[in-house]
Amino acid sequence: MRKAISRRTAISIAAGGLAAACVPLAGPMRPLLANHPDYRRALGAALRDPDIAAVYMRRGYAPLWLDANGAITAAGSQALAAISKAGDYDISLERVAAVRQLAAADDKTPAGAGELEGGLSRLVGRFGAALQGPPEAQDLLWTTSNRGRPRASPGRIVQDIAETEARDKGLSDVLSVHPLLDELAVAVKSRREGLTTPTVPHARNGSPEPASNARTLKLNFARLRALPASPGPRHVVVNTASAILYAYEGRQIVTTMRVVVGAPQTATPMMAGAIEYAILNPYWNIPQDLLRERIAPAVLQNGVAAFDGRGLEALSDWSESARRLDPSGLDWRAIAAGALRVRVRQQPGPENMMGRVKFMLPNDLGIYLHDTPDQRLFARPDRAFSAGCVRLEDPQGLFEWLFNRPLGSAADGTAEQPVPLRQPVPIYLIYQTSTASKARTVEFWPDIYGRDGL
């Protein structure tokens, strides 16, 4: 069990109190670096973080990035390279240049070694915390089946590295990022260095102004930092801004398709969850706003024949044992006025708005992915027309990828049929108004939901 270290003690260490515990070695032999008072004093001053200082106190002040004589190790060089890339992810770290200069010095004094060791750990901790924390803009809504990661402190980042047997692996684990973040960083860097063609605009009114581009990129980098670096061997990403779905195996995209997402007034939320099962021949439980605005007026104008002709049925409640109601006995004027709520669903079949299959990612907002009999909208460049759920251009392809078998004739029946996945597949509904293209250019998409605030 670790011995607890008080915050007062840790603060004292961070302020330079590391030297107090020093026991100098006798004789002419040079003390080991961890025992040298100049090293400890400089280490504490460079850390300036009581939580990271406590990590060093627990390990007897042994360095993480230097050897016993103060020479930088392979892991130290890796850490130095990592913090030098922070700007690529729109993360600002001070004193990176100073730490690089210390590392380049040929003959390090114990004090210089302590300053380098402490500076590296402080920057690595801050960099890792910025990568693993939620974005400064809008958080992803993490569903009950896949909770988001808590914000990691710099001290926790350094502690995780210190506890990993292979230092380089520990560093890679805490500083790794989702492939989408890496791709955007490469595209932006290439664009700034003049290695790619100009930005490809997708905005309805032309390309945003340069200042707007910079603001958009900042927000999009922040959103991507919310995604886990290791989302699983297989996962799905839906970018609602571009209305495109990507299926990943590892870091490779294996399937992509156009989708229809929520209209601005019924925006698809940013969320993370897991696809746990599919439903063949699904019912469609009609949302109350559509019932009020479309179905009720049609029944009031044309009678219950319009209701019956759409394969609809009214039910007594939302339970599995709900009984069917006679639609002619319902107060449709009250339903149209929003004064009466009633459950209405569309039966399975070729006209059902859910199509042949829907994919369930359990969440409190009732968001899911589904087929649709109406394919016309997929040909449009703007595809924000749904009530919030995601309509799929190729549901059969997604089913085959998820379940490793064709959708088949079972989806042509008239009875709902749940099909569980052996292993849930993570899914991320994101909102990226700037993305990287295959040619490593930066593409800007319309801010259909106004989340960029531009």
VOTOR-623900 format. One record per residue: x negated, y negated, z negated of N, C-alpha, C, O in turn; residue in one letter. Coordinates in pm, whole numbers, plus 50000, padded with zeros to 5 digits. Example, Ala and Ser with C-alpha at 12.3 -4.5 7.8 and 13.67 -1.06 7.14 Angstrom:
486815056949220487705045049220486805033049220485765033249154a;487155022549292486335010649286487104999749213486594988649196s;
This chain:
499165012150000500005000050000499134987550000498154986749925m;499484977850084498714965550088498914957249963500024956149911r;497824951449914497934942549801498474929049848497964923349944k;499494924149781500104911449821499134900049798498384899949701a;499164890349890498324878549880499214866449869500074864149954i;499024858749764499884847049745499624836649851498534836049907s;500654828349878500494817749978499434807749933498714802250016r;499324805249801498314795849753496914801049784496034793549826r;496714814149762495414820049793495114819149941494004815749981t;496144822150023495944821750168495634807750215494794805750303a;496304797950158496044784050196494614780150159493924773250233i;494184784750042492814781950000491824787950097490804781850130s;492114800150145491234806650242491184798650370490104796150424i;492374794550419492434787150545491724773750534491224768650634a;491664768150417491034754950399489524755850381488854745650372a;488994768150375487534769550361487144777250238485954778450208g;488124782650164487814789950042487274803750065487024810949968g;487094807950192486564821250218485174823150156484824834150114l;484394812550151483014813750103482944817249955481924822149908a;484014814649882483974816549737483764831049699483184833949594a;484234840349785484134854449751482844860649801482654872749789a;481954852649856480734857749917479764863049812479544856649709c;479184874749838478124880249753476874881449839476744891249912v;475934871749833474774872049920473944884749898473824889649786p;473384889950008472524901549998471134897249950470664886449985l;470504905749869469164902449816468094905349920468304913150012a;466934898849903465794901649990465864894050120466754885950142g;464884896750206464774889250331465784893450438465954886550538p;466474904950417467404909750519468524899450543469074893850449m;468844897050672469914887850707471264894050669471524905550705r;472134886850597473414892650558474264896250680474184889650783p;475064906750667476034909950771476944897950791477214890350698l;477434896450915478204884650949479404882650856479654871450812l;480124893350825481324892050742481004886950602481884881550535a;479754888550556479374884350422478664870750419478314865850312n;478454864950535477684852550539478574840750499479644838950557h;478144832650402478994821650356479294811450465480404806050469p;478344808850554478604799050661479664804350758480524796850805d;479594817250785480604823450872481984822450810482944818450876y;482074825950683483384825750617483964811550609485154809350632r;483104802250577483564788350565484084783350700485154777350707r;483334785850808483734781350940484974788950990485834783251058a;485044801650954486214809650993487484803850934488474801751005l;487464801050803488654795550738489054782150794490244779450811g;488054773650824488364760350879488954761351018489834753551054a;488484771151098488984772451235490364778751241491144775651331a;490674787551147491974794351150493134784551127494094784351204l;493024776551021494054766750987495444773050979496444766451009r;495504785450940496784792650930496664802550815495904812150825d;497414800450705497264809150588497644823650617497074832850557p;498604825950709498994839650738497894847350812497654859050784d;497234840650906496114847250976494934848750880494244858950884i;494714838750795493634839750697493854851750605492894858450566a;495104854450571495404865950485495054879150555494634888650490a;495224879650688494844891650764493354894150747492934905450724v;492544883550759491084885050745490694888750602489764896450582y;491384883350505491064886550366491304901450340490524907850270m;492404906750397492704920950377491664929950441491434941150394r;491024925350548490054933750617488604930350579487664933950650r;488444923350467487094920150420486374910450511485144910250515g;487144902150585486624891650672485864896950793485184889450863y;485994910150819485334915850937485914909651063487134908151073a;485084906151160485594899651281486404909151369486194921251368p;487314903351444488104910951542487484910351681487624919651760l;486784899351710486344896751847484834896651863484334896051976w;484094897251753482634896751756482074909351692482754915951614l;480844912651726480214923851657479554918851528479674907051494d;478874927551458478304924051327477254913151336476944906751235a;476694911051455475664900751472476194888051536475424878951564n;477504887351560478094875351615478214874951765478654864851821g;477844885851835477984886351981479424889752017480054898051951a;479944883452121481324885852160481454899852220480604904152298i;482504907052183482734920552230483594920352357484034909852402t;483814932352415484684933352533486094928652500486734921952581a;486574932152380487894927452339487914912352323488914905852356a;486804906652274486714892152261486764885352397487424875052412g;486064891052495486094885452630487494886352689487944877352760s;488184897452658489554899052704490474888652640491344882952706q;490274886252511491074876052442490814862252501491744854352518a;489554859352531489204846452589489864844652726490374833852757l;489854855252807490494854652938492004852752924492624845753004a;492574859152823494014858252804494454844152768495394838852828a;493784837952671494214824452630493964814352741494614803952746i;493024817352829492754808252941493914808353041494024799253123s;494774818653035495914819653127497184813753069498224814053134k;497124808552947498354803852882499074793352967500294793452977a;498294784453027498904774053110499664779553229500614773253277g;499264791453277499984797553389501434800553352502304800653438d;501694803053223503044806153175503714793853112504704795153041y;503154781953139503694769453087503634769152933504544764052868d;502554774552878502334774252733501094765652708500034768252763i;501254755652623500164746252597499414750352470500004751752363s;498104752352482497244755452368496104745352365495474742652467l;495834739752247494724730252237493444737852202493484748952149e;492324731652232490984736552197490574749252272489644756152229r;491224752552382490804764152460489414761752518488554770552514v;489194749752572487894746552631486784747052527485674751752555a;487074742352406486064742452300485704756752261484534759852238a;486694765452253486434779452218485644786352330484754794452302v;485964783252453485204788952565483744784352561482834792052591r;483524771952523482164766652513481404773852402480224777052418q;482064776252290481424783652181481034797652225479964802652192l;481934804052302481664817752347480484818252442479764828252449a;480274807252518479194806952616477834803952555476814805452621a;477814799752429476544796252364475654808552352476114819152310a;474384807252388473464818652386473094823052244473074834952214d;472814813552158472354816652023473344810951922473334799051892d;474214819651871475254814951779474734815551635474164825651594k;474934804951562474684805151418475854812151351476894813851414t;475714816551225476854822151156478044812751153479194817151163p;477784799851138478884790251139479554789751276480784789051286a;478734790251383479304790251517480114802851543481154802351608g;479614814251491480354826751507481694826051434482704830751486a;481694820251314482944818951240483924809851310485134812551313g;483404798851367484284789651440484874796451564486054794451595e;484064804451634484544811651751485574822251712486634823251774l;485254830151611486174840651565487514834851522488564839551563e;487454824451438488694818351391489474811551502490704812451507g;488764804751591489444798051702490124807751795491234805151841g;489474819051824490084829151911491334834951848492374836151914l;491254838651720492424844551654493584834751646494734838551668s;493284822251616494354812351608495054810651743496274810051749r;494274809851851494854807951983495584820452031496644819452092l;495014832152005495694844552043497024845851969498034849652028v;497014842451839498254843151762499324833751814500484837451827g;498914821451845499884811651897500384815552036501564813952067r;499474820552118499854824752253500844836352246501864836352314f;500524846352165501414857852152502764854052097503784859252142g;502794845051999504074840651942504914833352046506134835052050a;504274825152129505014817852233505574827452337506664825152389a;504834838252368505314847952466506454856452412507394859552485l;506394860152285507354869652231508594863052171509604869752148q;508524849952147509674843352087510774840852188510534841752309g;511994837452142513074833852233512784820552300511984812752249p;513414817752414513104805452487513574793152414514484793752331p;512944781952446513334769252385514624763952446515304755552386e;514974768852565516184764052631517394771852578517824769452465a;517954780852656519114788652612518684802952582517984809152662q;519084808052467518774821952434519574831352520520694828352561d;518984842952548519774853952599520714858552488520374858152370l;521904862852527522834868652432522544883452425522834890852518l;521964887852313521604901952300522824909652252523444905852152w;523164920452323524354928152286524034937452170522884938952129t;525094943552117524934952352002524094964552035523484970451946t;524044968452162523314980552199521834977952224521064987352241s;521424965252227520014962252256519664948752196519594938752267n;519444948552068519164935951999517864929752046516914936752081r;517814916652047516614909552088515524910451983515774913851868g;514324907452026513184907851934513194895651844513494884551890r;512884897351717512744885551631511534877551673510594882951731p;511544864551643510394856151676509184860951596509264862451474r;508094863251665506884867951600506014855951562505814846851643a;505494855951439504614845151395503204847951445502874859351476s;502364837551453500954839951489500274849951397499474858251442p;500584849251268500004858851174500404873051204499584882251192g;501654875051243502134888451276501464893651402501144905451413r;501244884651498500564888551621499154893451590498754904051637i;498404885651512497024889451479497004902251396496134910751414v;497954903551305498024915551223498264927951309497644938351287q;499164926951407499444938251495498194942451572497924954351589d;497424932651617496184935751689495184942351595494534952051631i;495064936951474494104942351377494434956651339493534964551309a;495714960151340496124973551298496034983851411496154995751386e;495824979351535495724988551647494314994051656493334986651648t;494215007151672492905013551671492035008351785490855005451764e;492615007051905491865001452018492224986752030493354983252065a;491264978052000491524963651996492034958352130492934949952133r;491474963452241491904958452372493334962552401494084955052464d;493734974552356495114978852377496084970452294497144966652341k;495694967752169496534959352085496734945652144497834940052139g;495664940152202495744927052265496674927552386497494918552405l;496544937952468497394939352586498854940852547499734935352613s;499114948052439500494950252396501184937252358502324934852397d;500494928752283501164916652232501134905152332501914895752320v;500254905752431500174894752528500704898652666500574890852760l;501294910352680501874914252808503194907152828503844903052732s;503604905752954504824898452988505644906453089505144915753152v;506914902653103507774908953201507244905853341506724894953364h;507364915353437506844912853572507414900353638506714894053718p;508654896553607509224884553668508464872053625508304862653704l;508014871853499507234860353451505874859853519505414849253560l;505244871353532503964871953603504114867353747503284859753796d;505164871853814505364868353955505574853253972505024847254064e;506364847253883506594832853894505314825153865505024815153931l;504544829853767503274823153734502314823453853501674813453883a;502224834953919501334836154036501804827054148500994820354212v;503134826754173503664818554281503434803654255503044796254345a;503664799354132503474785254098501994781554108501664770854160v;501114790154059499694787254065499214786754209498414778054245k;499684795954292499304795954433499784783354503499084777654586s;500994779154467501544767054529500734754654489500454746054572r;500354753954361499574742554314498194742154377497624731454397r;497654753954409496324754554468496374753954620495354755054687e;497584752154675497724750654819497544763554896497204763355015g;497774774954829497554787754896498814793254962498744803255033l;499964786954940501194791854998501914780555070501554768855059t;502924784355144503734774555214504584766855114504724771355000t;505144755455152505924747555057507124755255000507534765655052p;507644749854892508804755654827509964757454925510244748755007t;510614768954914511794771554998513034766854925513374772554821v;513724756654975514904751754904516144760054933516344764455046p;516984762254832518264768854850519404760154798520574764154804h;519074748354748520114739654693521064735154803520654733054917a;522344733754767523344730254868523034716654930523314714555049r;522494707554854522234694054904520754691554933520284680254925n;520034702254965518624700554997517734703454878518224706954770g;516464701854896515494704854791515534694554680515684682654707s;515414699054555515384689454445514184680254455513214683254524p;514254668954385513124659854380511964666554305512214675354222e;510724662654332509574668954266509674669054114509334679054051p;510124658154053510254657753907511264668053860511074674353756a;512344669753938513344679753903512754693753916513074702653837s;511904695754018511244708654033510444712153908510524723453859n;509684702753857508854705253739509714708653618509384717653542a;510814701353600511724703853488512374717653503512514725053405r;512774721053626513384734153650512414745353620512774755253556t;511174743853665510174754153639509944755953489509814767253442l;509904745153415509684745953270510794754053203510524762553119k;512034751353241513174758653184513134773353223513434782153142l;512774776053348512774789853394511644797953332511824809853303n;510494791753310509434798653237509904802153096509654813153047f;510584792953031511064795352895512054806852892511984815252802a;512964807352988513954818252991513294831753013513664841652950r;512314832153102511654844853131510844849853013510644861952998l;510364840752928509604845252810510494852652710509984859252620r;511814851652727512714858952637512804873652675513234881852593a;512414877252798512534891152842511424899552782510294894852771l;511714911752743510664920352686509634923852790509954925852907p;508384924652748507304928052840507434942352889507074945453002a;507954951052805508144965152841509634968452833510104973852733s;510384965252938511834967152934512274981552951513474984352952p;511334990752965511685004752982511215009753118510955001753208g;511115022953133510645028353261511595025153377511175024453492p;512885023153345513875019253445514735008353384515185009553270r;514984997653459515884987453409516464979453526515954979953638h;517544972253497518264964453598518204949753560518364946253443v;517984941253658518024926853639519024921053737518964923953857v;519944912753687520854905353773520564890553753520734885253643v;520124883953860519924869453854521214862853901521534863254019n;521944856653808523224850653845523044838153929523964834554004t;521904831453920521684819454001521544822854149522074815754234a;520824833654180520654837854319521694848154361521814851154480s;522454853554265523464863854290522844876054358523324880654462a;521754881054297521054892754348520754902154232520374897654123i;520914915154256520594925554157519314932654200519104935454318l;518464935554101517224942954124517194954954029517454953453910y;516874966654082516644978553999515154981453997514524982654102a;514594982553878513154984353860512844998453811513565004253730y;511755003753863511105015453803509695011053770508875008553859e;509415010053641508175003853598508194989253639509114981953604g;507184984953712507094971053758507484969653904507324958953963r;507994980453964508324980354106509834979554128510604986554062q;510254970854222511654970054260511944981354358511284982554461i;512934989754325513265001154411514614999354480514875005754582v;515474990854426516784988354486517154973854465516914968254358t;517724967654566518214954054553519514952654630519724959554730t;520374943854584521654941654653522214928154613521884922754508m;523084922854700523794910554669524934913654572525484924654573r;525274904054491526384905354398527224892754401526794882354450v;528434893854349529294882354325529344880154175529614889454100v;529074867954131529014864853988530134855153951530944851254036v;530174851553824531244842953774531264829253840530224823353868g;532464824253862532624810653910532174800853801532074804853684a;531894788253836531414778753735532324777753612531834776153501p;533634778753631534554777853517534654790853438535184790953327q;534154801853495534144814853426532734820953441532584832053490t;531734813453398530344817053423529964830453362530374833653251a;529184838153437528604850353382527554846453278526674838453309t;527634851653158526684847553054525304853553076525164863653144p;524284847153018522974853453009523044863452894523444859952783m;522664875652921522744885852816521824897452848521394899252962m;521524905252746520714917252760521434928552691521964926852582a;521464939952754522144951552696521654964252760520484965252798g;522534973952772522174986652834523394992652901524474992952843a;523224997453024524285004853091524335018653027523355026153032i;525465021952966525565034552892526395045052965526185056952946e;527335040653047528145050353122528845043353238528915031153243y;529365051553330530165046553440531585051853424531795062053358a;532535045153485533905049953488534325051153634534355041253707i;534655063453676535185065653810536685063053809537345065453708l;537215058353919538655055453933539155046753818540095050453748n;538535035353797538875027353678540215020053692540605016053802p;540885018553580541975008853571541354994853571540174993153540y;542174985053605541744971153588542704964453493543864961953527w;542234961353373543034953853277542924939053313541864932953300n;544014933353358543994919953414543814909553304544564909553206i;542824900653319542624890053220543864881353206544614879553301p;544064875953086545274868153060545374855653146546474851553183q;544234849453179544334837453262544804840753403545574833153463d;544354852153458544824856253589546294860553585547054857953678l;546664867153477548074871053462548964858653457550034858153517l;548504848653384549264836353368549304828153498550344822653534r;548174827353567548064818253682548454824553815548824817453908e;548364837853826548644844153956549794854153954550724853154034r;549734863453861550734874153861552114868853821553104871253889i;552164861553709553464856553662554164847753766555354849753789a;553474837953829554164829953932554684838454048555754835654101p;553924848954088554374857554197555624865154158556524866754240a;555694869954033556894877153988558074867653978559194871354014v;557844855553929558924845753918559474842054056560654839154070l;558604842154156559054838254289559664849854367560654848054438q;559074861854354559494873154438560134884654361560524894654421n;560244883454228560814894254149559804905054119558644904054158g;560234915454049559324925954006558854934754121557964942954102v;559424933054239558934940454355557484936654383556674945154421a;557154923854365555784919354384554874925654279553714928954307a;555404927254160554664933554051554384948154084553244952854074f;555434955554124555294969754154554444972154278553704981954284d;554544963354376553834965254502552334964354489551624968154582g;551824959354378550384958054358549804969354273548634969054236r;550624979254243550154990254160549924986254017549064991953949g;550694976453969550534971553833551484978353738552554983053778l;551114978953614552004984053509551794975953382550674972353347e;552904973253315552864966053187552854976053074553524986253080a;552084973052969551944982252856552254975052726552154962852716l;552634983052627553084977352500551954971152419552204961652343s;550724976252432549584970952356548294975252424548314980552536d;547154972852356545854975852415545264989052362544064991452378w;546064997452301545565010052248545615020952354546215019252460s;544955032352323544975043652415546365049952425546685056252525e;547185048152324548525054252322549625044352363550795046752335s;549245033552428550245023452468551285029552561550975038052644a;552535025152546553615030152631553915020052741553695008052726r;554425025152852554745016452965556015008552936556935013452872r;556044996252984557194987352968557844984653102557184984853206l;559134982053099559864978053220559534963353248559904954753168d;558864960253360558474946353385559674936853399559544924853374p;560814942253437561994933553451562494928553316563244918853310s;562084935053209562514930953076561574921153009561804917252894g;560514917153078559524907953019559894893353050560484890453154l;559544884552961559804870352979558644864353059557654859753002d;558764864353191557674859953278557454844953271556344840253297w;558484837453237558284822953220557384820253099556514811553104r;557604827752992556754826152873555324830652903554364824852853a;555194841252985553854845853022553144835253106551964832553086i;553884829353202553304818953287552904806653207551954799753243a;553624803953099553324792253016552224795052914551774785952845a;551804807552904550794811252807551334813252668550564814552573g;552654813652653553274815352521553394830152484553624833452367a;553244838852581553394853252555552224860652620551944858852738l;551564868952541550484877352592551004891452609551674896852521r;550684897352721551104911052746550004918152825549314912052906v;549854930852799548834938552871549384943353004550414950053010r;548684939753110549024944453244547754950153307546694943853302v;547864961853365546704967753432547074972853570548234975853599r;546054973653654546244978953789545784993353791544694996553742q;546575001953846546265016153850545115019053945544875011354038q;544405030253922543315033954014543845036154156545005039854176p;542975033854251543365035754390542595026454481541805018254433g;542805027654611542025019754708542215004654695541344997054737p;543325000154638543584985754625543124980154490543164968054468e;542684988954402542264984354269541084975054280540134977954353n;541124963854209540074953654219538744958254160537714951854183m;538744969354085537504974954033536874984554133535744989054112m;537604987854242537084997154340537035011354285537915015554209g;535995018654324535895032854287535145035154157535255045954098r;534375025254112533535027653995533195014453927533085004053992v;533035014953795532475003653721531445008853623531505020253577k;530485000353593529345004053509529434996153379529504983853379f;529435003453268529734997453139528464994853057527645003753036m;528334982253013527294978252920528004972252799528254960152797l;528344980352700529214975852591528784962452531527634960752490p;529734953052528529464939752471530774933252434531834937152484n;530724923552346531914917152294532624908152395533774904252372d;531964904952505532554895852603533274903052716533884896752802l;533214916252717533914923852820533274922452958533974922953059g;531964920752963531254919253090530784933053137530264940953058i;530974935853266530494948453324530244946353473530534935653527y;529704956553538529444956353682530464965353750530844975653693l;530914961753870531934970253932531964968954084531454959454143h;532574979054143532864979554286533994969554315534604964154223d;534264967254442535394958854482535824962554623534964965454707t;537134962654652537574965554789537364953854885537434955655006p;537104942154832536944930154914535454927354932534784922654840d;534944930355053533514928755080533164915455146531994912855172q;534134907155173533884895155252532934885355184532124879055251r;533034884055053532244873954982530754876854982529954867754963l;530374889355004528944892754999528164886555115526944885155107f;528844882855220528164876855335527914861955315527204855755395a;528464856055210528314841755187527014838855110526604846955027r;526374827355138525174823755060525514820054917524714822254827p;526714814154894527164811154757528154822054717529154824254785d;527874828754606528684840354567529114839554421529054849454348r;529544827854379530014825854242531534824554244532064813454252a;532244835854238533694835654253534434844554153535664844354150f;533724852354071534404862053986534874855453856534624843753830s;535554863453776536034858853646534984860753537535284859053419a;533764864353576532674865953480531914878853498530704879353473g;532614889553541531934902253565531194901653698531324892153775c;530394912053724529514912353840530034922553941530114934453911v;530374917854060530814926754168529614931054251528734922954280r;529574943754289528394949654353528604951854502529644956754545l;527604948054579527644950654723527524965554753528164970654845e;526694972654676526434986854701526574994854573525564999554519d;527794996654522527965004154397527555018754410527095024854314p;527735024354530527335038354548525815039854534525335049554475q;525065030054588523605030654574523165029354430522235036254388g;523815020654353523465019154212523805031754135523035036054049l;524965037854165525345050254097524335061254125523915068354034f;523935062454251522985073154287521645071054219521015080654175e;521205058354208519935055654140520035058453990519115064053932w;521145054653929521305056653784521455071353748520855076053651l;522265078653827522625092353789521895103053870522055114953845f;521105098653967520345107954051521255117854124520895129554141n;522415113154165523335121154247524315111754316524535100654269r;524915116154428525865107454498527115104954416527455112654325p;527785094154449529055091154382530075101954411530785106354321l;530165106454536530985117954571532475115254572532925104054549g;533215125754600534665124654616535385123254483536565119954480s;534685125654372535345124354241535835110154218536735107854138a;535225100554289535625086554273536795082854364537155071154373a;537375092654430538535090054516539835094554451540875094954517d;539795097954323540985103054255541855091854202541675080154235g;542815095654118543755086054060543725086153909544575080153844t;542735093053852542615093553705541245088553664540225092053724a;541225080153561539945075253510539065086753465539555096553408e;537775085453490536835095953452535535089753404534765084753487q;535255089653273533985084253225532835093753255532985105953244p;531705088153293530505096053323529355090253243528815079753280v;528955096753133527885091153049526515092853113526255102753181p;525645083153091524245084353130523505092353024523755090852905l;522605100853068521815108452971520965099152886520795101452766r;520435088552948519635078652877520095064852920520025061653038q;520585056352826521005042752865519905035252938518725036752907p;520295027253035519355019653117519485004853081520564999153097v;518414998453032518494984252996518904975653116518524978453230p;519664965253087520084955853191519974941653136520274939253019i;519554932453221519364918453181520084909653282519744909553400y;521064902253234521744892253316521054878953287521224873153180l;520284874353383519454862553361519934851153451520774853153539i;519384839253427519744827453505518464820453545517974811753473y;517924824353661516664818953708516914810553832517174815853940q;516824797453816517004788353929515704786054004515694779054106t;514614791953956513374792354034512794806454020512674811753910s;512434812154133511924825854137510764826654234510514817454312t;510044837954228508954840254322509444848854437510144858754415a;509084845154559509444853154676508384863754700507334863654635s;508644872854793507654883054827506384876754882505294882354868k;506524865154945505364858255002504664849354900503784841554935a;505044850754772504444842954663504704827954677503894819754634r;505824824654736506274810754733507284809354621507824819254572t;507534797054580508534794454476509844790654543509894781454625v;510894797754508512214794854563513074788354455513094792854340e;513794777954492514724771454400516154774654444516484774154562f;516994777954345518384781654371519304771154309518904764154216w;520524770054360521454760154304521724762554156521864773954112p;521794751854081522114752653938523644753253925524284743653884d;524214764853961525674765953973526394763953840527554759853838i;525734766853729526364765653598525934753153522526364751053409y;525084744953582524654732653516523814734953393523754726353306g;523134746453383522344749353265520984742553264520334741753160r;520564737653379519274730753384519394716253337518394709953306d;520604711053332520824697453283520224686853371519844676253322g;520124689453502519524679753593520604672053669520284663453751l;
